[in-house]
């Protein structure tokens, strides 16, 4: 029997634009729709970030300003 089994929802993924820290010793990244400025700096090491893409779970940000 399947007691304790739950129906699992399918995880929806898509290619997502992100910003990645350029510093070699930092692995921080931010989703584009969660950035705080048009050209963000790393929140961890305050270094430069570059734009790239990854396949990630879809997360909507209703307070997106940029």
N, CA, C and O atoms as a CHARMM CRD file, in Angstrom:
* protein
*
  264
    1    1 UNK  N      0.83600  -1.18200   0.00000 PROA 1      0.00000
    2    1 UNK  CA     0.00000   0.00000   0.00000 PROA 1      0.00000
    3    1 UNK  C      0.87700   1.24100   0.00000 PROA 1      0.00000
    4    1 UNK  O      2.07400   1.17100   0.28100 PROA 1      0.00000
    5    2 UNK  N      0.28200   2.35300  -0.31200 PROA 2      0.00000
    6    2 UNK  CA     1.03700   3.59000  -0.46100 PROA 2      0.00000
    7    2 UNK  C      0.75700   4.60200   0.62400 PROA 2      0.00000
    8    2 UNK  O      0.60800   5.78800   0.33100 PROA 2      0.00000
    9    3 UNK  N      0.68200   4.17300   1.86200 PROA 3      0.00000
   10    3 UNK  CA     0.46000   5.13200   2.93800 PROA 3      0.00000
   11    3 UNK  C      1.65200   6.06600   3.04400 PROA 3      0.00000
   12    3 UNK  O      2.79800   5.63200   2.92500 PROA 3      0.00000
   13    4 UNK  N      1.39100   7.33000   3.26400 PROA 4      0.00000
   14    4 UNK  CA     2.46200   8.30700   3.40200 PROA 4      0.00000
   15    4 UNK  C      2.99500   8.82800   2.07800 PROA 4      0.00000
   16    4 UNK  O      3.83000   9.73300   2.06200 PROA 4      0.00000
   17    5 UNK  N      2.53400   8.27900   0.98600 PROA 5      0.00000
   18    5 UNK  CA     2.98000   8.76700  -0.31800 PROA 5      0.00000
   19    5 UNK  C      2.12900   9.96100  -0.70600 PROA 5      0.00000
   20    5 UNK  O      0.90300   9.93600  -0.59800 PROA 5      0.00000
   21    6 UNK  N      2.78700  10.98100  -1.14900 PROA 6      0.00000
   22    6 UNK  CA     2.08400  12.19500  -1.57100 PROA 6      0.00000
   23    6 UNK  C      2.27100  12.38800  -3.05700 PROA 6      0.00000
   24    6 UNK  O      3.27800  11.98000  -3.63500 PROA 6      0.00000
   25    7 UNK  N      1.29500  13.00700  -3.65700 PROA 7      0.00000
   26    7 UNK  CA     1.45500  13.37200  -5.05900 PROA 7      0.00000
   27    7 UNK  C      2.43400  14.53000  -5.12400 PROA 7      0.00000
   28    7 UNK  O      2.20500  15.58100  -4.52600 PROA 7      0.00000
   29    8 UNK  N      3.52100  14.33500  -5.84900 PROA 8      0.00000
   30    8 UNK  CA     4.51500  15.38000  -5.96000 PROA 8      0.00000
   31    8 UNK  C      4.21000  16.23600  -7.18000 PROA 8      0.00000
   32    8 UNK  O      3.93600  15.72900  -8.26800 PROA 8      0.00000
   33    9 UNK  N      4.26600  17.55800  -6.96800 PROA 9      0.00000
   34    9 UNK  CA     4.04200  18.47800  -8.07000 PROA 9      0.00000
   35    9 UNK  C      5.26600  18.50500  -8.95800 PROA 9      0.00000
   36    9 UNK  O      6.39500  18.40300  -8.47900 PROA 9      0.00000
   37   10 UNK  N      5.04200  18.64200 -10.24000 PROA 10     0.00000
   38   10 UNK  CA     6.14200  18.72000 -11.18300 PROA 10     0.00000
   39   10 UNK  C      6.84300  20.06800 -11.03200 PROA 10     0.00000
   40   10 UNK  O      6.18400  21.10500 -10.95200 PROA 10     0.00000
   41   11 UNK  N      8.16500  20.05800 -10.99400 PROA 11     0.00000
   42   11 UNK  CA     8.94800  21.27800 -10.88700 PROA 11     0.00000
   43   11 UNK  C      9.10200  21.86500 -12.28900 PROA 11     0.00000
   44   11 UNK  O      9.61600  21.20600 -13.19300 PROA 11     0.00000
   45   12 UNK  N      8.65400  23.10500 -12.46300 PROA 12     0.00000
   46   12 UNK  CA     8.73200  23.77400 -13.75400 PROA 12     0.00000
   47   12 UNK  C     10.05200  24.52900 -13.81700 PROA 12     0.00000
   48   12 UNK  O     10.34500  25.36100 -12.95900 PROA 12     0.00000
   49   13 UNK  N     10.84800  24.23000 -14.84400 PROA 13     0.00000
   50   13 UNK  CA    12.13100  24.90400 -15.02000 PROA 13     0.00000
   51   13 UNK  C     12.15800  25.61600 -16.36200 PROA 13     0.00000
   52   13 UNK  O     11.43000  25.26400 -17.28900 PROA 13     0.00000
   53   14 UNK  N     13.01100  26.62000 -16.44100 PROA 14     0.00000
   54   14 UNK  CA    13.22400  27.32200 -17.70600 PROA 14     0.00000
   55   14 UNK  C     14.59100  27.98900 -17.66300 PROA 14     0.00000
   56   14 UNK  O     15.16600  28.18900 -16.59400 PROA 14     0.00000
   57   15 UNK  N     15.10200  28.32800 -18.83900 PROA 15     0.00000
   58   15 UNK  CA    16.37400  29.03800 -18.90400 PROA 15     0.00000
   59   15 UNK  C     16.15300  30.43200 -18.34100 PROA 15     0.00000
   60   15 UNK  O     15.29700  31.17600 -18.81900 PROA 15     0.00000
   61   16 UNK  N     16.92900  30.77900 -17.32300 PROA 16     0.00000
   62   16 UNK  CA    16.73600  32.00600 -16.55300 PROA 16     0.00000
   63   16 UNK  C     17.99000  32.86700 -16.62000 PROA 16     0.00000
   64   16 UNK  O     19.10400  32.35900 -16.49100 PROA 16     0.00000
   65   17 UNK  N     17.81000  34.16700 -16.82100 PROA 17     0.00000
   66   17 UNK  CA    18.93200  35.09200 -16.82400 PROA 17     0.00000
   67   17 UNK  C     19.36300  35.32800 -15.38400 PROA 17     0.00000
   68   17 UNK  O     18.53600  35.62800 -14.52200 PROA 17     0.00000
   69   18 UNK  N     20.67700  35.19200 -15.12400 PROA 18     0.00000
   70   18 UNK  CA    21.22600  35.41300 -13.79100 PROA 18     0.00000
   71   18 UNK  C     22.48300  36.27500 -13.88100 PROA 18     0.00000
   72   18 UNK  O     23.02900  36.49100 -14.96300 PROA 18     0.00000
   73   19 UNK  N     22.92700  36.75900 -12.73400 PROA 19     0.00000
   74   19 UNK  CA    24.17500  37.51800 -12.61000 PROA 19     0.00000
   75   19 UNK  C     25.09800  36.71100 -11.71100 PROA 19     0.00000
   76   19 UNK  O     24.70000  36.30500 -10.61900 PROA 19     0.00000
   77   20 UNK  N     26.34200  36.47000 -12.16300 PROA 20     0.00000
   78   20 UNK  CA    27.32000  35.65300 -11.45400 PROA 20     0.00000
   79   20 UNK  C     28.50400  36.53300 -11.07100 PROA 20     0.00000
   80   20 UNK  O     28.96100  37.35100 -11.86900 PROA 20     0.00000
   81   21 UNK  N     28.99900  36.36300  -9.84600 PROA 21     0.00000
   82   21 UNK  CA    30.16300  37.11700  -9.37800 PROA 21     0.00000
   83   21 UNK  C     31.40300  36.69200 -10.16700 PROA 21     0.00000
   84   21 UNK  O     31.62300  35.50300 -10.39600 PROA 21     0.00000
   85   22 UNK  N     32.21200  37.67400 -10.58000 PROA 22     0.00000
   86   22 UNK  CA    33.42800  37.40300 -11.34700 PROA 22     0.00000
   87   22 UNK  C     34.61500  36.98500 -10.48200 PROA 22     0.00000
   88   22 UNK  O     35.59100  36.45400 -11.01300 PROA 22     0.00000
   89   23 UNK  N     34.56300  37.20600  -9.16700 PROA 23     0.00000
   90   23 UNK  CA    35.68100  36.87400  -8.28100 PROA 23     0.00000
   91   23 UNK  C     35.90000  35.36100  -8.23400 PROA 23     0.00000
   92   23 UNK  O     34.94300  34.59200  -8.14200 PROA 23     0.00000
   93   24 UNK  N     37.15700  34.94300  -8.29900 PROA 24     0.00000
   94   24 UNK  CA    37.49700  33.52100  -8.30300 PROA 24     0.00000
   95   24 UNK  C     37.11400  32.81500  -7.00800 PROA 24     0.00000
   96   24 UNK  O     36.74900  31.64000  -7.03300 PROA 24     0.00000
   97   25 UNK  N     37.19000  33.50400  -5.89200 PROA 25     0.00000
   98   25 UNK  CA    36.92200  32.88400  -4.59700 PROA 25     0.00000
   99   25 UNK  C     35.47900  33.09000  -4.11300 PROA 25     0.00000
  100   25 UNK  O     35.17700  32.81000  -2.95300 PROA 25     0.00000
  101   26 UNK  N     34.59900  33.56800  -4.97500 PROA 26     0.00000
  102   26 UNK  CA    33.19300  33.81000  -4.61300 PROA 26     0.00000
  103   26 UNK  C     32.29700  33.07400  -5.60600 PROA 26     0.00000
  104   26 UNK  O     32.51600  33.16100  -6.81500 PROA 26     0.00000
  105   27 UNK  N     31.30800  32.36200  -5.12100 PROA 27     0.00000
  106   27 UNK  CA    30.39900  31.64100  -6.02000 PROA 27     0.00000
  107   27 UNK  C     28.96700  32.16800  -5.92700 PROA 27     0.00000
  108   27 UNK  O     28.01500  31.42300  -6.15700 PROA 27     0.00000
  109   28 UNK  N     28.81600  33.42900  -5.59400 PROA 28     0.00000
  110   28 UNK  CA    27.50900  34.06200  -5.45700 PROA 28     0.00000
  111   28 UNK  C     26.87500  34.30600  -6.82100 PROA 28     0.00000
  112   28 UNK  O     27.57000  34.61200  -7.79100 PROA 28     0.00000
  113   29 UNK  N     25.54900  34.16900  -6.89200 PROA 29     0.00000
  114   29 UNK  CA    24.80700  34.52300  -8.09400 PROA 29     0.00000
  115   29 UNK  C     23.42700  35.01700  -7.68800 PROA 29     0.00000
  116   29 UNK  O     22.93600  34.69500  -6.60600 PROA 29     0.00000
  117   30 UNK  N     22.79700  35.81200  -8.57400 PROA 30     0.00000
  118   30 UNK  CA    21.48300  36.42000  -8.32000 PROA 30     0.00000
  119   30 UNK  C     20.62800  36.25100  -9.56700 PROA 30     0.00000
  120   30 UNK  O     21.11300  36.43300 -10.68400 PROA 30     0.00000
  121   31 UNK  N     19.36900  35.90800  -9.38100 PROA 31     0.00000
  122   31 UNK  CA    18.43900  35.88700 -10.50700 PROA 31     0.00000
  123   31 UNK  C     18.25100  37.31600 -11.00400 PROA 31     0.00000
  124   31 UNK  O     18.24600  38.25700 -10.21000 PROA 31     0.00000
  125   32 UNK  N     18.09700  37.47700 -12.30800 PROA 32     0.00000
  126   32 UNK  CA    17.93400  38.81400 -12.88500 PROA 32     0.00000
  127   32 UNK  C     16.69800  39.50600 -12.33500 PROA 32     0.00000
  128   32 UNK  O     16.72000  40.71800 -12.12200 PROA 32     0.00000
  129   33 UNK  N     15.61600  38.76500 -12.09900 PROA 33     0.00000
  130   33 UNK  CA    14.39400  39.40300 -11.61100 PROA 33     0.00000
  131   33 UNK  C     14.43000  39.68700 -10.10600 PROA 33     0.00000
  132   33 UNK  O     13.44100  40.16600  -9.55300 PROA 33     0.00000
  133   34 UNK  N     15.56100  39.40000  -9.42900 PROA 34     0.00000
  134   34 UNK  CA    15.73100  39.73400  -8.01800 PROA 34     0.00000
  135   34 UNK  C     16.87500  40.71800  -7.78500 PROA 34     0.00000
  136   34 UNK  O     17.21900  40.99300  -6.63500 PROA 34     0.00000
  137   35 UNK  N     17.47100  41.25300  -8.85200 PROA 35     0.00000
  138   35 UNK  CA    18.58700  42.18000  -8.68400 PROA 35     0.00000
  139   35 UNK  C     18.08900  43.51300  -8.14400 PROA 35     0.00000
  140   35 UNK  O     16.91500  43.85500  -8.29100 PROA 35     0.00000
  141   36 UNK  N     18.99800  44.26800  -7.51300 PROA 36     0.00000
  142   36 UNK  CA    18.61500  45.52100  -6.87000 PROA 36     0.00000
  143   36 UNK  C     18.97600  46.75600  -7.68300 PROA 36     0.00000
  144   36 UNK  O     18.61000  47.86900  -7.30500 PROA 36     0.00000
  145   37 UNK  N     19.68600  46.58200  -8.78800 PROA 37     0.00000
  146   37 UNK  CA    20.05200  47.69600  -9.65300 PROA 37     0.00000
  147   37 UNK  C     20.25700  47.16900 -11.07000 PROA 37     0.00000
  148   37 UNK  O     20.37200  45.95800 -11.26000 PROA 37     0.00000
  149   38 UNK  N     20.30500  48.04600 -12.06100 PROA 38     0.00000
  150   38 UNK  CA    20.48000  47.58600 -13.44300 PROA 38     0.00000
  151   38 UNK  C     21.78400  46.81200 -13.66500 PROA 38     0.00000
  152   38 UNK  O     21.81600  45.88100 -14.47000 PROA 38     0.00000
  153   39 UNK  N     22.84300  47.18000 -12.97200 PROA 39     0.00000
  154   39 UNK  CA    24.11900  46.46600 -13.06800 PROA 39     0.00000
  155   39 UNK  C     24.57900  46.16200 -11.64000 PROA 39     0.00000
  156   39 UNK  O     25.32300  46.94800 -11.05400 PROA 39     0.00000
  157   40 UNK  N     24.14100  45.02000 -11.07000 PROA 40     0.00000
  158   40 UNK  CA    24.35900  44.75500  -9.64800 PROA 40     0.00000
  159   40 UNK  C     25.81900  44.45400  -9.30700 PROA 40     0.00000
  160   40 UNK  O     26.60200  44.04100 -10.16300 PROA 40     0.00000
  161   41 UNK  N     26.16800  44.67300  -8.02800 PROA 41     0.00000
  162   41 UNK  CA    27.44500  44.23100  -7.48100 PROA 41     0.00000
  163   41 UNK  C     27.16200  43.05700  -6.56000 PROA 41     0.00000
  164   41 UNK  O     26.04100  42.89800  -6.07500 PROA 41     0.00000
  165   42 UNK  N     28.16200  42.24400  -6.32200 PROA 42     0.00000
  166   42 UNK  CA    28.00500  41.04400  -5.51100 PROA 42     0.00000
  167   42 UNK  C     27.62500  41.41400  -4.07600 PROA 42     0.00000
  168   42 UNK  O     28.30500  42.23300  -3.45800 PROA 42     0.00000
  169   43 UNK  N     26.55900  40.83100  -3.53500 PROA 43     0.00000
  170   43 UNK  CA    26.16600  41.13400  -2.15700 PROA 43     0.00000
  171   43 UNK  C     27.10300  40.51100  -1.12400 PROA 43     0.00000
  172   43 UNK  O     27.06700  40.89700   0.04400 PROA 43     0.00000
  173   44 UNK  N     27.93200  39.56200  -1.52700 PROA 44     0.00000
  174   44 UNK  CA    28.85100  38.88800  -0.61100 PROA 44     0.00000
  175   44 UNK  C     30.20200  39.60400  -0.56000 PROA 44     0.00000
  176   44 UNK  O     30.65500  40.01300   0.50900 PROA 44     0.00000
  177   45 UNK  N     30.85100  39.75400  -1.74100 PROA 45     0.00000
  178   45 UNK  CA    32.21100  40.32400  -1.75600 PROA 45     0.00000
  179   45 UNK  C     32.25800  41.72000  -2.38100 PROA 45     0.00000
  180   45 UNK  O     33.32600  42.33100  -2.43000 PROA 45     0.00000
  181   46 UNK  N     31.13100  42.23200  -2.85500 PROA 46     0.00000
  182   46 UNK  CA    31.00600  43.55800  -3.47000 PROA 46     0.00000
  183   46 UNK  C     31.80600  43.68500  -4.76500 PROA 46     0.00000
  184   46 UNK  O     32.16100  44.79100  -5.17300 PROA 46     0.00000
  185   47 UNK  N     32.08800  42.55200  -5.41000 PROA 47     0.00000
  186   47 UNK  CA    32.81000  42.54600  -6.67600 PROA 47     0.00000
  187   47 UNK  C     31.87400  42.73700  -7.85900 PROA 47     0.00000
  188   47 UNK  O     30.66000  42.85800  -7.69400 PROA 47     0.00000
  189   48 UNK  N     32.45000  42.76200  -9.05100 PROA 48     0.00000
  190   48 UNK  CA    31.66600  42.90000 -10.27900 PROA 48     0.00000
  191   48 UNK  C     30.93600  41.60400 -10.57700 PROA 48     0.00000
  192   48 UNK  O     31.37700  40.52000 -10.19400 PROA 48     0.00000
  193   49 UNK  N     29.80400  41.73400 -11.27200 PROA 49     0.00000
  194   49 UNK  CA    29.03100  40.56500 -11.67800 PROA 49     0.00000
  195   49 UNK  C     28.83200  40.60400 -13.18400 PROA 49     0.00000
  196   49 UNK  O     28.81500  41.67600 -13.78800 PROA 49     0.00000
  197   50 UNK  N     28.67900  39.40600 -13.79800 PROA 50     0.00000
  198   50 UNK  CA    28.43000  39.32600 -15.22200 PROA 50     0.00000
  199   50 UNK  C     27.15200  38.54100 -15.47600 PROA 50     0.00000
  200   50 UNK  O     26.78100  37.66200 -14.69700 PROA 50     0.00000
  201   51 UNK  N     26.49500  38.86600 -16.56000 PROA 51     0.00000
  202   51 UNK  CA    25.21800  38.25900 -16.91000 PROA 51     0.00000
  203   51 UNK  C     25.43900  36.94200 -17.63800 PROA 51     0.00000
  204   51 UNK  O     26.31100  36.84100 -18.50200 PROA 51     0.00000
  205   52 UNK  N     24.64100  35.92500 -17.28400 PROA 52     0.00000
  206   52 UNK  CA    24.67800  34.63200 -17.94200 PROA 52     0.00000
  207   52 UNK  C     23.30900  33.96600 -17.76300 PROA 52     0.00000
  208   52 UNK  O     22.37500  34.61100 -17.28600 PROA 52     0.00000
  209   53 UNK  N     23.17400  32.70500 -18.13000 PROA 53     0.00000
  210   53 UNK  CA    21.90200  32.00100 -17.97000 PROA 53     0.00000
  211   53 UNK  C     22.12700  30.63400 -17.33400 PROA 53     0.00000
  212   53 UNK  O     23.20600  30.05300 -17.45500 PROA 53     0.00000
  213   54 UNK  N     21.09600  30.12600 -16.65500 PROA 54     0.00000
  214   54 UNK  CA    21.05400  28.78300 -16.08400 PROA 54     0.00000
  215   54 UNK  C     19.62700  28.26500 -16.19500 PROA 54     0.00000
  216   54 UNK  O     18.68100  29.04900 -16.26500 PROA 54     0.00000
  217   55 UNK  N     19.47500  26.95700 -16.21200 PROA 55     0.00000
  218   55 UNK  CA    18.15200  26.35200 -16.17000 PROA 55     0.00000
  219   55 UNK  C     17.79500  26.18400 -14.69800 PROA 55     0.00000
  220   55 UNK  O     18.41400  25.39600 -13.98200 PROA 55     0.00000
  221   56 UNK  N     16.78100  26.94000 -14.25500 PROA 56     0.00000
  222   56 UNK  CA    16.38000  26.97100 -12.85300 PROA 56     0.00000
  223   56 UNK  C     14.87200  26.80300 -12.71000 PROA 56     0.00000
  224   56 UNK  O     14.12000  26.95600 -13.67300 PROA 56     0.00000
  225   57 UNK  N     14.44800  26.48700 -11.49100 PROA 57     0.00000
  226   57 UNK  CA    13.03000  26.43800 -11.17000 PROA 57     0.00000
  227   57 UNK  C     12.44400  27.84300 -11.30900 PROA 57     0.00000
  228   57 UNK  O     13.07100  28.82600 -10.91400 PROA 57     0.00000
  229   58 UNK  N     11.25400  27.92800 -11.86500 PROA 58     0.00000
  230   58 UNK  CA    10.60500  29.21400 -12.08400 PROA 58     0.00000
  231   58 UNK  C     10.15100  29.79600 -10.75200 PROA 58     0.00000
  232   58 UNK  O      9.42500  29.15000  -9.99600 PROA 58     0.00000
  233   59 UNK  N     10.59000  31.03800 -10.47000 PROA 59     0.00000
  234   59 UNK  CA    10.16400  31.77800  -9.27900 PROA 59     0.00000
  235   59 UNK  C      9.81300  33.18600  -9.73300 PROA 59     0.00000
  236   59 UNK  O     10.64500  33.87900 -10.31900 PROA 59     0.00000
  237   60 UNK  N      8.59300  33.60800  -9.46600 PROA 60     0.00000
  238   60 UNK  CA     8.16400  34.95200  -9.86300 PROA 60     0.00000
  239   60 UNK  C      8.43000  35.93600  -8.73800 PROA 60     0.00000
  240   60 UNK  O      8.29900  35.59800  -7.56100 PROA 60     0.00000
  241   61 UNK  N      8.80500  37.16100  -9.10700 PROA 61     0.00000
  242   61 UNK  CA     9.05400  38.22200  -8.13900 PROA 61     0.00000
  243   61 UNK  C      8.07200  39.36400  -8.44400 PROA 61     0.00000
  244   61 UNK  O      8.29200  40.13200  -9.38200 PROA 61     0.00000
  245   62 UNK  N      7.00600  39.47900  -7.66900 PROA 62     0.00000
  246   62 UNK  CA     5.99900  40.50500  -7.94500 PROA 62     0.00000
  247   62 UNK  C      6.49400  41.92400  -7.69400 PROA 62     0.00000
  248   62 UNK  O      5.87300  42.87200  -8.17400 PROA 62     0.00000
  249   63 UNK  N      7.58300  42.10200  -6.96400 PROA 63     0.00000
  250   63 UNK  CA     8.07800  43.45800  -6.68900 PROA 63     0.00000
  251   63 UNK  C      9.27900  43.80800  -7.56400 PROA 63     0.00000
  252   63 UNK  O     10.13000  44.59900  -7.15900 PROA 63     0.00000
  253   64 UNK  N      9.35400  43.23500  -8.74000 PROA 64     0.00000
  254   64 UNK  CA    10.48200  43.48400  -9.65400 PROA 64     0.00000
  255   64 UNK  C     10.45600  44.93500 -10.13500 PROA 64     0.00000
  256   64 UNK  O      9.47300  45.38000 -10.72800 PROA 64     0.00000
  257   65 UNK  N     11.54200  45.67200  -9.87700 PROA 65     0.00000
  258   65 UNK  CA    11.62500  47.07300 -10.26500 PROA 65     0.00000
  259   65 UNK  C     12.39800  47.28900 -11.54300 PROA 65     0.00000
  260   65 UNK  O     12.26100  48.34500 -12.16200 PROA 65     0.00000
  261   66 UNK  N     13.22300  46.31100 -11.97600 PROA 66     0.00000
  262   66 UNK  CA    14.07300  46.50400 -13.14300 PROA 66     0.00000
  263   66 UNK  C     13.70400  45.56000 -14.23600 PROA 66     0.00000
  264   66 UNK  O     14.31800  45.57900 -15.30300 PROA 66     0.00000
